[in-house]
Amino acid sequence: MTIKSPMLSRPGAVEAGGADTGVASHYGEPLREQRALAAGSAVVDLSCRGVVTVTGPDRLSWLNTLSSQQMTDLVPGQSTELLLLSVQGRIEFDARVVDDGGTTWLIVEAAEAAPLAGWLTRMKFMLRVEVADASATWAVLGSTQRVPEWADLLVWEDPWPHIGAGGYSYSVVGEESHPGLERPWFEYLVPAAELEATVGDRPLAGVWAAEALRIAAWRPRWGAETDDKTIPHELDLLRTAVHLSKGCYKGQETVARVHNLGHPPRRLVFLQLDGSQHTMPAAGSEVLAGSRKVGTVTSVAQHYEMGPVALAVIKRSVDPEEALTVVDGDEPYTAAQEIIVAPDAGQVVGRQTGFLRGPR
């Protein structure tokens, strides 16, 4: 069931569709909202997100055995990201994680919440854990900086693009020059009944603005950049969501095998689209090299500085210098590719580190 945000009653609100149904795409001035969000003066209503809670004394050790992330050392207020994988190493769930000392909070996409809660419940066995889908009673607010007035709220700080403990970067750029550094990101957990009062008269930006900043930061999103074949390496998710030195979990063999080979079959790429047209291609449009299909556009947005931009997943073998064309129906768009995941292991700049993102 889609939950409609009360913020849709704000002047100018236009409801988003797809994964963001139930919140505002924008409030009438999308580019101005995007500038304000990037500057930290606006916040974005993300109450379309799902929230799953895990309580009980075994919660962290239990999640550690199930997921790609090292969870046993997580301290209250610390933020991380975990993946739940299939036996073949394909991404089934991607959760933003923060623990408050008694509850582990998993912030996920709306479509993940009920299936994730159901899957976790089936995996309880005799352990002292309880799982609940709290999406109806908790909302999420996003910001590019910490909000002093919300200091009492639990907040998830996106570890992207920092390389986490046991993680690894597949990027061709070093962490110090990664565009994700220009987009610090915080997601606050707010009781749904207090959403309007928490926002107050603070300026709002729509999810349209948040998506543009996410794309420019090369940040993959579950359900957009993922499909039923996606493995973490293709999206550079080993940097934030996978601990390569932890114990066994489902899908670990594939993660280790592909990492040792250094060649994921596909790679995430950032596209600068031709801005001379008055339209943009839709997510799902084909990416062509010459007449050959080499991939699919996964996310598209109008960035307030760069114009139309996109993320796409393409074949690893595509020449980084090759001109690409995005085709939406009969409409072609020229696209310049910027490498996110290196096509060749020898081009990788990032290295495994011992860094784990903690509270500031």
Salt bridges, closest charged atoms under 4 A:
GLU15 OE2 - LYS4 NZ 2.58
ASP20 OD1 - ARG221 NH2 2.69
GLU29 OE2 - ARG32 NE 3.07
ASP58 OD1 - ARG128 NH2 2.89
GLU81 OE1 - ARG219 NH2 3.01
GLU92 OE1 - LYS250 NZ 3.96
ASP99 OD2 - ARG59 NE 2.89
GLU109 OE1 - ARG49 NH1 3.86
GLU109 OE2 - ARG96 NH2 3.28
GLU109 OE1 - ARG221 NH2 2.82
GLU130 OE1 - LYS124 NZ 3.32
GLU149 OE1 - ARG202 NH2 3.04
GLU157 OE1 - ARG146 NH2 3.38
GLU157 OE2 - ARG357 NH2 2.67
GLU157 OE2 - ARG360 NE 3.28
ASP158 OD2 - ARG183 NH1 3.25
ASP158 OD1 - ARG219 NH2 2.76
GLU175 OE2 - HIS162 ND1 2.78
GLU187 OE2 - ARG49 NH2 3.29
GLU187 OE1 - ARG96 NE 3.38
GLU211 OE2 - ARG214 NE 2.76
GLU211 OE2 - ARG221 NH1 3.13
GLU225 OE1 - ARG214 NH1 2.87
ASP227 OD2 - ARG266 NH1 2.95
GLU234 OE1 - ARG266 NH2 3.18
ASP236 OD2 - ARG239 NH1 2.60
